[in-house]
Amino acid sequence: MEFAEDLLSALREAERVVVFTGAGVSAESGIPTFRDALTGLWEQYKAEELATEEAFLREPDLVWGWYEWRRLRVMRANPNPAHRAIVALARRIPKMTLVTQNVDDLHERAGSADVIHVHGSLFHPRCHACGQPFALGDEPPVEAEGARWLAPPRCRQCGGPVRPGVVWFGELLPEDQWDRATEATENCSLFLCVGTSSLVYPAAQLPHTAAYRQATVVQVNPHPTALDKVVRHNVVGLAGEAMPQLLAAAWPED
Ligand code: OAD
């Protein structure tokens, strides 16, 4: 893969970088992207119809069962070379901030610290009624393998139903995470989007903010996206291949 020399020098010289990831960064770990058709037990559903508060209130067991099925898949998956390249990049950049829209924990398991999860996490559910965090066990939820309906656990404080710790459509982003993501974006010189369709706002605003602030915006994605006209450099390829190659090209002595 060939990279423009000014992309490589921008990366080498950057003091502050934001890496902004989406479902595509976990695709090569076997986690389907949000817009892929659901398969198996879930093929008759649309993700957009399950990821709402209305759906949870109407059919809590169905929505909880779907998120537990996703959590099971994530627990059985492993980080891929793209996750690991982002860890390596953090060692090179004086201040790198990792902002993800993903609700999996593959960045953390690859070794990234302090990951900003703007859409929450499958691993941090809380009570729907009182907001109390609910501690999940360490064991994978194998019961989600063959069952579509699973009753959500009850809150140990108030007895309310426990909901997934993710941001559903129509909900606000977690304020602390969003503030940190915005602050890092406004102050970076290079903004690297990896594996995101950049369609879902407000998260998709971040690359536009970076471009407006004159940061070099770079995209890694095998397909066209809403950002194609915004980015300075468009690296067309799979994250698990392009990211390690980009690092090797920028720091060939490693
Ligand atoms: P999407 O499913 O919208 O987009 C995934 C992107 O990954 C697409 O642009 C694909 O072309 C790209 N892609 C697929 N395989 C790839 C690979 N191997 N390497 C690199 N890129 C690849 O996922 P997101 O952009 O993450 O929101 O979606 C953003 C948000 O929309 C999600 O967080 C979720 C969803 O609705 C909420 O749940 C609130």
py3Dmol code that shows the C-alpha trace and the ligand (Angstrom):
import py3Dmol

protein = """\
ATOM      1  CA  MET A   1       0.000   0.000   0.000  1.00  0.00           C
ATOM      2  CA  GLU A   2       1.324   3.447  -0.951  1.00  0.00           C
ATOM      3  CA  PHE A   3       0.837   6.443   1.346  1.00  0.00           C
ATOM      4  CA  ALA A   4       1.258  10.113   0.482  1.00  0.00           C
ATOM      5  CA  GLU A   5       4.473  11.540   1.934  1.00  0.00           C
ATOM      6  CA  ASP A   6       2.596  14.469   3.486  1.00  0.00           C
ATOM      7  CA  LEU A   7       0.304  12.018   5.304  1.00  0.00           C
ATOM      8  CA  LEU A   8       3.321  10.203   6.745  1.00  0.00           C
ATOM      9  CA  SER A   9       5.038  13.422   7.811  1.00  0.00           C
ATOM     10  CA  ALA A  10       1.805  14.803   9.335  1.00  0.00           C
ATOM     11  CA  LEU A  11       1.579  11.624  11.405  1.00  0.00           C
ATOM     12  CA  ARG A  12       5.228  11.718  12.460  1.00  0.00           C
ATOM     13  CA  GLU A  13       5.082  15.374  13.449  1.00  0.00           C
ATOM     14  CA  ALA A  14       1.680  15.425  15.143  1.00  0.00           C
ATOM     15  CA  GLU A  15       1.685  16.347  18.829  1.00  0.00           C
ATOM     16  CA  ARG A  16      -2.012  15.708  19.351  1.00  0.00           C
ATOM     17  CA  VAL A  17      -3.955  13.078  17.459  1.00  0.00           C
ATOM     18  CA  VAL A  18      -7.525  11.859  17.794  1.00  0.00           C
ATOM     19  CA  VAL A  19      -8.299   8.364  16.544  1.00  0.00           C
ATOM     20  CA  PHE A  20     -12.038   8.001  15.981  1.00  0.00           C
ATOM     21  CA  THR A  21     -13.242   4.444  15.440  1.00  0.00           C
ATOM     22  CA  GLY A  22     -16.473   2.780  14.386  1.00  0.00           C
ATOM     23  CA  ALA A  23     -17.766  -0.712  13.834  1.00  0.00           C
ATOM     24  CA  GLY A  24     -15.371  -1.281  10.912  1.00  0.00           C
ATOM     25  CA  VAL A  25     -12.413  -1.490  13.284  1.00  0.00           C
ATOM     26  CA  SER A  26     -13.962  -4.574  14.900  1.00  0.00           C
ATOM     27  CA  ALA A  27     -15.242  -6.120  11.639  1.00  0.00           C
ATOM     28  CA  GLU A  28     -12.106  -8.210  11.159  1.00  0.00           C
ATOM     29  CA  SER A  29     -12.569  -9.560  14.689  1.00  0.00           C
ATOM     30  CA  GLY A  30     -15.853 -11.052  13.467  1.00  0.00           C
ATOM     31  CA  ILE A  31     -18.150  -8.468  15.048  1.00  0.00           C
ATOM     32  CA  PRO A  32     -20.742  -7.449  12.443  1.00  0.00           C
ATOM     33  CA  THR A  33     -20.996  -3.733  11.719  1.00  0.00           C
ATOM     34  CA  PHE A  34     -24.161  -2.002  12.811  1.00  0.00           C
ATOM     35  CA  ARG A  35     -25.545  -1.699   9.325  1.00  0.00           C
ATOM     36  CA  ASP A  36     -24.856  -5.311   8.313  1.00  0.00           C
ATOM     37  CA  ALA A  37     -27.972  -7.417   8.111  1.00  0.00           C
ATOM     38  CA  LEU A  38     -28.559  -9.307  11.345  1.00  0.00           C
ATOM     39  CA  THR A  39     -28.072 -13.045  11.038  1.00  0.00           C
ATOM     40  CA  GLY A  40     -29.160 -16.276  12.683  1.00  0.00           C
ATOM     41  CA  LEU A  41     -31.683 -15.833  15.476  1.00  0.00           C
ATOM     42  CA  TRP A  42     -31.860 -12.149  14.702  1.00  0.00           C
ATOM     43  CA  GLU A  43     -32.275 -12.055  10.934  1.00  0.00           C
ATOM     44  CA  GLN A  44     -35.905 -10.915  11.032  1.00  0.00           C
ATOM     45  CA  TYR A  45     -34.989  -7.813  13.079  1.00  0.00           C
ATOM     46  CA  LYS A  46     -33.369  -4.500  12.283  1.00  0.00           C
ATOM     47  CA  ALA A  47     -30.711  -3.177  14.656  1.00  0.00           C
ATOM     48  CA  GLU A  48     -32.271   0.282  14.495  1.00  0.00           C
ATOM     49  CA  GLU A  49     -35.554  -1.171  15.791  1.00  0.00           C
ATOM     50  CA  LEU A  50     -33.967  -2.944  18.768  1.00  0.00           C
ATOM     51  CA  ALA A  51     -31.693  -0.104  19.856  1.00  0.00           C
ATOM     52  CA  THR A  52     -34.354   2.205  21.276  1.00  0.00           C
ATOM     53  CA  GLU A  53     -35.914   2.875  24.649  1.00  0.00           C
ATOM     54  CA  GLU A  54     -39.378   2.256  23.188  1.00  0.00           C
ATOM     55  CA  ALA A  55     -38.316  -1.254  22.145  1.00  0.00           C
ATOM     56  CA  PHE A  56     -36.938  -1.944  25.643  1.00  0.00           C
ATOM     57  CA  LEU A  57     -40.113  -0.717  27.329  1.00  0.00           C
ATOM     58  CA  ARG A  58     -42.281  -2.750  24.960  1.00  0.00           C
ATOM     59  CA  GLU A  59     -40.198  -5.942  24.969  1.00  0.00           C
ATOM     60  CA  PRO A  60     -37.446  -5.803  27.592  1.00  0.00           C
ATOM     61  CA  ASP A  61     -36.628  -9.514  27.289  1.00  0.00           C
ATOM     62  CA  LEU A  62     -36.148  -9.246  23.527  1.00  0.00           C
ATOM     63  CA  VAL A  63     -33.878  -6.199  23.726  1.00  0.00           C
ATOM     64  CA  TRP A  64     -31.864  -7.549  26.676  1.00  0.00           C
ATOM     65  CA  GLY A  65     -31.527 -10.904  24.856  1.00  0.00           C
ATOM     66  CA  TRP A  66     -30.168  -9.161  21.775  1.00  0.00           C
ATOM     67  CA  TYR A  67     -27.566  -7.191  23.715  1.00  0.00           C
ATOM     68  CA  GLU A  68     -26.514 -10.280  25.662  1.00  0.00           C
ATOM     69  CA  TRP A  69     -26.102 -12.139  22.363  1.00  0.00           C
ATOM     70  CA  ARG A  70     -23.887  -9.324  21.127  1.00  0.00           C
ATOM     71  CA  ARG A  71     -21.920  -9.321  24.386  1.00  0.00           C
ATOM     72  CA  LEU A  72     -21.380 -13.073  24.014  1.00  0.00           C
ATOM     73  CA  ARG A  73     -20.029 -12.573  20.499  1.00  0.00           C
ATOM     74  CA  VAL A  74     -17.690  -9.848  21.687  1.00  0.00           C
ATOM     75  CA  MET A  75     -16.421 -11.995  24.567  1.00  0.00           C
ATOM     76  CA  ARG A  76     -15.634 -14.778  22.098  1.00  0.00           C
ATOM     77  CA  ALA A  77     -13.848 -12.400  19.691  1.00  0.00           C
ATOM     78  CA  ASN A  78     -10.298 -11.108  19.889  1.00  0.00           C
ATOM     79  CA  PRO A  79      -8.715  -7.767  19.020  1.00  0.00           C
ATOM     80  CA  ASN A  80      -7.292  -7.633  15.498  1.00  0.00           C
ATOM     81  CA  PRO A  81      -4.235  -5.903  13.967  1.00  0.00           C
ATOM     82  CA  ALA A  82      -6.127  -2.593  13.658  1.00  0.00           C
ATOM     83  CA  HIS A  83      -6.751  -2.450  17.420  1.00  0.00           C
ATOM     84  CA  ARG A  84      -3.104  -3.304  18.016  1.00  0.00           C
ATOM     85  CA  ALA A  85      -1.834  -0.692  15.530  1.00  0.00           C
ATOM     86  CA  ILE A  86      -3.788   1.966  17.461  1.00  0.00           C
ATOM     87  CA  VAL A  87      -2.009   0.884  20.653  1.00  0.00           C
ATOM     88  CA  ALA A  88       1.337   1.190  18.838  1.00  0.00           C
ATOM     89  CA  LEU A  89       0.381   4.610  17.484  1.00  0.00           C
ATOM     90  CA  ALA A  90      -0.342   5.874  21.002  1.00  0.00           C
ATOM     91  CA  ARG A  91       3.259   5.082  21.945  1.00  0.00           C
ATOM     92  CA  ARG A  92       4.481   7.302  19.101  1.00  0.00           C
ATOM     93  CA  ILE A  93       2.291  10.375  19.586  1.00  0.00           C
ATOM     94  CA  PRO A  94       2.838  12.720  22.550  1.00  0.00           C
ATOM     95  CA  LYS A  95      -0.926  12.937  23.146  1.00  0.00           C
ATOM     96  CA  MET A  96      -3.258  10.536  21.398  1.00  0.00           C
ATOM     97  CA  THR A  97      -6.932  10.352  22.328  1.00  0.00           C
ATOM     98  CA  LEU A  98      -8.967   7.326  21.286  1.00  0.00           C
ATOM     99  CA  VAL A  99     -12.673   7.986  20.766  1.00  0.00           C
ATOM    100  CA  THR A 100     -14.826   5.027  19.812  1.00  0.00           C
ATOM    101  CA  GLN A 101     -18.442   4.604  18.842  1.00  0.00           C
ATOM    102  CA  ASN A 102     -18.116   0.901  19.535  1.00  0.00           C
ATOM    103  CA  VAL A 103     -19.761  -0.685  22.528  1.00  0.00           C
ATOM    104  CA  ASP A 104     -17.313  -3.613  22.599  1.00  0.00           C
ATOM    105  CA  ASP A 105     -14.137  -3.738  24.681  1.00  0.00           C
ATOM    106  CA  LEU A 106     -11.689  -4.802  21.986  1.00  0.00           C
ATOM    107  CA  HIS A 107      -9.647  -1.588  22.168  1.00  0.00           C
ATOM    108  CA  GLU A 108      -9.125  -2.128  25.896  1.00  0.00           C
ATOM    109  CA  ARG A 109      -8.272  -5.798  25.410  1.00  0.00           C
ATOM    110  CA  ALA A 110      -5.684  -4.829  22.768  1.00  0.00           C
ATOM    111  CA  GLY A 111      -4.055  -2.571  25.369  1.00  0.00           C
ATOM    112  CA  SER A 112      -5.530   0.899  24.793  1.00  0.00           C
ATOM    113  CA  ALA A 113      -6.002   2.882  27.982  1.00  0.00           C
ATOM    114  CA  ASP A 114      -8.517   5.608  28.711  1.00  0.00           C
ATOM    115  CA  VAL A 115     -10.784   4.886  25.748  1.00  0.00           C
ATOM    116  CA  ILE A 116     -13.630   7.372  25.316  1.00  0.00           C
ATOM    117  CA  HIS A 117     -16.851   5.446  24.563  1.00  0.00           C
ATOM    118  CA  VAL A 118     -19.272   8.005  23.153  1.00  0.00           C
ATOM    119  CA  HIS A 119     -21.985   5.351  22.628  1.00  0.00           C
ATOM    120  CA  GLY A 120     -21.481   3.564  25.943  1.00  0.00           C
ATOM    121  CA  SER A 121     -20.499  -0.057  26.515  1.00  0.00           C
ATOM    122  CA  LEU A 122     -22.060  -3.511  26.525  1.00  0.00           C
ATOM    123  CA  PHE A 123     -20.141  -4.153  29.729  1.00  0.00           C
ATOM    124  CA  HIS A 124     -21.611  -1.379  31.876  1.00  0.00           C
ATOM    125  CA  PRO A 125     -25.372  -1.889  32.199  1.00  0.00           C
ATOM    126  CA  ARG A 126     -27.388   0.082  34.704  1.00  0.00           C
ATOM    127  CA  CYS A 127     -30.840   0.189  36.218  1.00  0.00           C
ATOM    128  CA  HIS A 128     -33.420   1.650  33.864  1.00  0.00           C
ATOM    129  CA  ALA A 129     -35.342   3.076  36.805  1.00  0.00           C
ATOM    130  CA  CYS A 130     -32.703   4.530  39.145  1.00  0.00           C
ATOM    131  CA  GLY A 131     -29.465   4.509  37.111  1.00  0.00           C
ATOM    132  CA  GLN A 132     -27.512   2.373  39.580  1.00  0.00           C
ATOM    133  CA  PRO A 133     -24.680   0.530  37.742  1.00  0.00           C
ATOM    134  CA  PHE A 134     -25.160  -3.236  37.603  1.00  0.00           C
ATOM    135  CA  ALA A 135     -22.114  -5.522  37.886  1.00  0.00           C
ATOM    136  CA  LEU A 136     -22.098  -8.313  35.308  1.00  0.00           C
ATOM    137  CA  GLY A 137     -20.286 -11.555  36.088  1.00  0.00           C
ATOM    138  CA  ASP A 138     -17.059 -12.452  34.269  1.00  0.00           C
ATOM    139  CA  GLU A 139     -18.605 -15.489  32.599  1.00  0.00           C
ATOM    140  CA  PRO A 140     -19.858 -15.136  29.011  1.00  0.00           C
ATOM    141  CA  PRO A 141     -23.681 -15.126  28.838  1.00  0.00           C
ATOM    142  CA  VAL A 142     -23.919 -18.514  27.080  1.00  0.00           C
ATOM    143  CA  GLU A 143     -27.668 -18.623  27.659  1.00  0.00           C
ATOM    144  CA  ALA A 144     -27.945 -15.922  24.975  1.00  0.00           C
ATOM    145  CA  GLU A 145     -26.665 -18.384  22.357  1.00  0.00           C
ATOM    146  CA  GLY A 146     -29.937 -20.099  21.601  1.00  0.00           C
ATOM    147  CA  ALA A 147     -32.570 -17.891  23.204  1.00  0.00           C
ATOM    148  CA  ARG A 148     -34.016 -14.742  21.764  1.00  0.00           C
ATOM    149  CA  TRP A 149     -35.725 -13.622  24.965  1.00  0.00           C
ATOM    150  CA  LEU A 150     -33.802 -13.184  28.187  1.00  0.00           C
ATOM    151  CA  ALA A 151     -35.256 -11.395  31.181  1.00  0.00           C
ATOM    152  CA  PRO A 152     -33.059  -8.474  32.218  1.00  0.00           C
ATOM    153  CA  PRO A 153     -31.682  -8.806  35.748  1.00  0.00           C
ATOM    154  CA  ARG A 154     -33.253  -6.657  38.475  1.00  0.00           C
ATOM    155  CA  CYS A 155     -31.488  -3.757  40.110  1.00  0.00           C
ATOM    156  CA  ARG A 156     -30.051  -4.717  43.516  1.00  0.00           C
ATOM    157  CA  GLN A 157     -30.967  -1.281  44.843  1.00  0.00           C
ATOM    158  CA  CYS A 158     -34.530  -0.631  43.647  1.00  0.00           C
ATOM    159  CA  GLY A 159     -35.628  -3.791  41.833  1.00  0.00           C
ATOM    160  CA  GLY A 160     -36.037  -1.993  38.493  1.00  0.00           C
ATOM    161  CA  PRO A 161     -35.102  -3.673  35.201  1.00  0.00           C
ATOM    162  CA  VAL A 162     -31.439  -3.447  34.198  1.00  0.00           C
ATOM    163  CA  ARG A 163     -30.816  -1.942  30.757  1.00  0.00           C
ATOM    164  CA  PRO A 164     -27.749  -2.125  28.502  1.00  0.00           C
ATOM    165  CA  GLY A 165     -25.198   0.636  29.142  1.00  0.00           C
ATOM    166  CA  VAL A 166     -25.294   1.793  25.549  1.00  0.00           C
ATOM    167  CA  VAL A 167     -26.659   4.902  23.896  1.00  0.00           C
ATOM    168  CA  TRP A 168     -29.905   4.135  22.115  1.00  0.00           C
ATOM    169  CA  PHE A 169     -31.259   6.074  19.173  1.00  0.00           C
ATOM    170  CA  GLY A 170     -32.835   9.276  20.391  1.00  0.00           C
ATOM    171  CA  GLU A 171     -30.750   9.417  23.592  1.00  0.00           C
ATOM    172  CA  LEU A 172     -28.116  11.948  24.581  1.00  0.00           C
ATOM    173  CA  LEU A 173     -24.471  10.899  24.587  1.00  0.00           C
ATOM    174  CA  PRO A 174     -22.781  10.511  27.991  1.00  0.00           C
ATOM    175  CA  GLU A 175     -21.837  14.093  28.792  1.00  0.00           C
ATOM    176  CA  ASP A 176     -18.387  13.471  30.273  1.00  0.00           C
ATOM    177  CA  GLN A 177     -17.309  11.289  27.345  1.00  0.00           C
ATOM    178  CA  TRP A 178     -18.675  13.724  24.804  1.00  0.00           C
ATOM    179  CA  ASP A 179     -16.984  16.719  26.433  1.00  0.00           C
ATOM    180  CA  ARG A 180     -13.625  14.944  26.460  1.00  0.00           C
ATOM    181  CA  ALA A 181     -14.042  13.859  22.827  1.00  0.00           C
ATOM    182  CA  THR A 182     -14.930  17.390  21.743  1.00  0.00           C
ATOM    183  CA  GLU A 183     -12.068  18.973  23.650  1.00  0.00           C
ATOM    184  CA  ALA A 184      -9.538  16.558  22.147  1.00  0.00           C
ATOM    185  CA  THR A 185     -10.971  17.088  18.652  1.00  0.00           C
ATOM    186  CA  GLU A 186     -10.809  20.870  18.897  1.00  0.00           C
ATOM    187  CA  ASN A 187      -7.140  20.705  19.854  1.00  0.00           C
ATOM    188  CA  CYS A 188      -5.713  18.017  17.608  1.00  0.00           C
ATOM    189  CA  SER A 189      -3.600  18.512  14.503  1.00  0.00           C
ATOM    190  CA  LEU A 190      -4.517  15.149  12.986  1.00  0.00           C
ATOM    191  CA  PHE A 191      -7.862  13.364  13.172  1.00  0.00           C
ATOM    192  CA  LEU A 192      -7.923   9.758  12.018  1.00  0.00           C
ATOM    193  CA  CYS A 193     -11.289   8.086  11.299  1.00  0.00           C
ATOM    194  CA  VAL A 194     -11.089   4.307  11.168  1.00  0.00           C
ATOM    195  CA  GLY A 195     -14.000   2.107  10.094  1.00  0.00           C
ATOM    196  CA  THR A 196     -16.925   4.456  10.559  1.00  0.00           C
ATOM    197  CA  SER A 197     -19.703   5.352   8.153  1.00  0.00           C
ATOM    198  CA  SER A 198     -19.879   8.782   9.838  1.00  0.00           C
ATOM    199  CA  LEU A 199     -23.632   8.856   9.487  1.00  0.00           C
ATOM    200  CA  VAL A 200     -24.807   8.961  13.082  1.00  0.00           C
ATOM    201  CA  TYR A 201     -24.853  12.364  14.755  1.00  0.00           C
ATOM    202  CA  PRO A 202     -23.735  13.925  16.993  1.00  0.00           C
ATOM    203  CA  ALA A 203     -20.670  11.609  16.949  1.00  0.00           C
ATOM    204  CA  ALA A 204     -20.283  12.148  13.195  1.00  0.00           C
ATOM    205  CA  GLN A 205     -19.835  15.856  13.886  1.00  0.00           C
ATOM    206  CA  LEU A 206     -16.338  15.266  15.286  1.00  0.00           C
ATOM    207  CA  PRO A 207     -14.442  14.901  11.973  1.00  0.00           C
ATOM    208  CA  HIS A 208     -16.182  18.040  10.667  1.00  0.00           C
ATOM    209  CA  THR A 209     -15.124  19.939  13.789  1.00  0.00           C
ATOM    210  CA  ALA A 210     -11.540  18.763  13.283  1.00  0.00           C
ATOM    211  CA  ALA A 211     -11.568  19.853   9.626  1.00  0.00           C
ATOM    212  CA  TYR A 212     -13.024  23.236  10.567  1.00  0.00           C
ATOM    213  CA  ARG A 213     -10.167  23.675  13.060  1.00  0.00           C
ATOM    214  CA  GLN A 214      -7.660  22.953  10.274  1.00  0.00           C
ATOM    215  CA  ALA A 215      -6.633  19.495  11.489  1.00  0.00           C
ATOM    216  CA  THR A 216      -5.506  16.999   8.869  1.00  0.00           C
ATOM    217  CA  VAL A 217      -8.462  14.609   8.616  1.00  0.00           C
ATOM    218  CA  VAL A 218      -7.612  11.086   7.468  1.00  0.00           C
ATOM    219  CA  GLN A 219      -9.939   8.174   6.809  1.00  0.00           C
ATOM    220  CA  VAL A 220      -9.298   4.422   6.693  1.00  0.00           C
ATOM    221  CA  ASN A 221     -12.245   2.569   5.186  1.00  0.00           C
ATOM    222  CA  PRO A 222     -12.681   0.095   2.311  1.00  0.00           C
ATOM    223  CA  HIS A 223     -15.895   1.781   1.137  1.00  0.00           C
ATOM    224  CA  PRO A 224     -17.042   5.315   0.279  1.00  0.00           C
ATOM    225  CA  THR A 225     -18.473   7.257   3.244  1.00  0.00           C
ATOM    226  CA  ALA A 226     -20.117  10.563   4.035  1.00  0.00           C
ATOM    227  CA  LEU A 227     -16.635  11.874   4.823  1.00  0.00           C
ATOM    228  CA  ASP A 228     -14.984  11.298   1.465  1.00  0.00           C
ATOM    229  CA  LYS A 229     -15.239  14.960   0.530  1.00  0.00           C
ATOM    230  CA  VAL A 230     -14.058  16.185   3.942  1.00  0.00           C
ATOM    231  CA  VAL A 231     -10.892  14.156   4.419  1.00  0.00           C
ATOM    232  CA  ARG A 232      -7.444  15.282   3.294  1.00  0.00           C
ATOM    233  CA  HIS A 233      -6.272  11.677   2.892  1.00  0.00           C
ATOM    234  CA  ASN A 234      -8.514   8.722   2.117  1.00  0.00           C
ATOM    235  CA  VAL A 235      -6.827   5.392   2.773  1.00  0.00           C
ATOM    236  CA  VAL A 236      -9.037   2.868   0.999  1.00  0.00           C
ATOM    237  CA  GLY A 237      -8.574  -0.518   2.641  1.00  0.00           C
ATOM    238  CA  LEU A 238      -9.414  -2.802   5.524  1.00  0.00           C
ATOM    239  CA  ALA A 239      -8.421  -1.382   8.896  1.00  0.00           C
ATOM    240  CA  GLY A 240      -6.618  -4.582   9.917  1.00  0.00           C
ATOM    241  CA  GLU A 241      -4.374  -4.289   6.863  1.00  0.00           C
ATOM    242  CA  ALA A 242      -4.101  -0.550   6.283  1.00  0.00           C
ATOM    243  CA  MET A 243      -3.415   0.513   9.881  1.00  0.00           C
ATOM    244  CA  PRO A 244      -0.323  -1.670  10.468  1.00  0.00           C
ATOM    245  CA  GLN A 245       0.963  -0.682   7.013  1.00  0.00           C
ATOM    246  CA  LEU A 246       0.434   2.997   7.712  1.00  0.00           C
ATOM    247  CA  LEU A 247       2.472   2.741  10.915  1.00  0.00           C
ATOM    248  CA  ALA A 248       5.206   0.744   9.223  1.00  0.00           C
ATOM    249  CA  ALA A 249       5.432   3.366   6.470  1.00  0.00           C
ATOM    250  CA  ALA A 250       5.542   6.272   8.918  1.00  0.00           C
ATOM    251  CA  TRP A 251       8.139   4.668  11.208  1.00  0.00           C
ATOM    252  CA  PRO A 252      10.045   2.252   8.966  1.00  0.00           C
ATOM    253  CA  GLU A 253      12.892   1.866  11.476  1.00  0.00           C
ATOM    254  CA  ASP A 254      10.589  -0.105  13.878  1.00  0.00           C
TER     255      ASP A 254
END
"""
ligand_1 = """\
39
OAD
P -21.532 1.506 10.583
O -22.017 0.068 10.594
O -22.460 2.584 10.252
O -20.321 1.634 9.551
C -19.258 0.744 9.565
C -18.217 1.274 8.620
O -17.120 0.382 8.682
C -18.640 1.363 7.155
O -18.259 2.625 6.631
C -17.846 0.249 6.490
O -17.465 0.572 5.147
C -16.628 0.204 7.377
N -15.928 -1.088 7.386
C -16.419 -2.326 7.235
N -15.440 -3.231 7.341
C -14.293 -2.551 7.579
C -12.937 -2.923 7.793
N -12.546 -4.186 7.808
N -12.031 -1.919 7.991
C -12.412 -0.620 8.005
N -13.680 -0.218 7.807
C -14.607 -1.165 7.589
O -20.830 1.701 11.975
P -20.438 3.033 12.726
O -19.887 4.051 11.809
O -19.636 2.603 13.903
O -24.796 3.961 17.117
O -21.822 3.504 13.224
C -21.892 4.560 14.099
C -23.038 4.314 15.013
O -24.199 4.009 14.279
C -22.894 3.126 15.936
O -22.119 3.417 17.071
C -24.308 2.860 16.300
C -24.898 2.949 14.900
O -26.169 3.211 14.762
C -25.499 3.702 18.215
O -25.706 2.582 18.620
C -25.983 4.945 18.907
"""
view = py3Dmol.view(width=600, height=400)
view.addModel(protein, "pdb")
view.setStyle({"model": 0}, {"cartoon": {"style": "trace"}})
view.addModel(ligand_1, "xyz")
view.setStyle({"model": 1}, {"stick": {}})
view.zoomTo()
view.show()
